[in-house]
């Protein structure tokens, strides 16, 4: 599946210049990196918020 996707992308981009290909790959790489980093941050923040809610509901002091 991924191999076929790459083949379609390559076939579509046959007439692109090297510069255009580099820009496309860079933007795609940044998008994937930002998505992964955002998921990691949301997971960490969710853990922190759950921990604070547990402390608040049990009456423990925060800080």
MODELLER restraints for C-alpha pairs under 7 A, 6 or more apart:
rsr = mdl.restraints
at = mdl.atoms
rsr.add(forms.Gaussian(group=physical.xy_distance, feature=features.Distance(at['CA:55:A'], at['CA:61:A']), mean=6.95, stdev=0.5))
rsr.add(forms.Gaussian(group=physical.xy_distance, feature=features.Distance(at['CA:55:A'], at['CA:62:A']), mean=6.83, stdev=0.5))
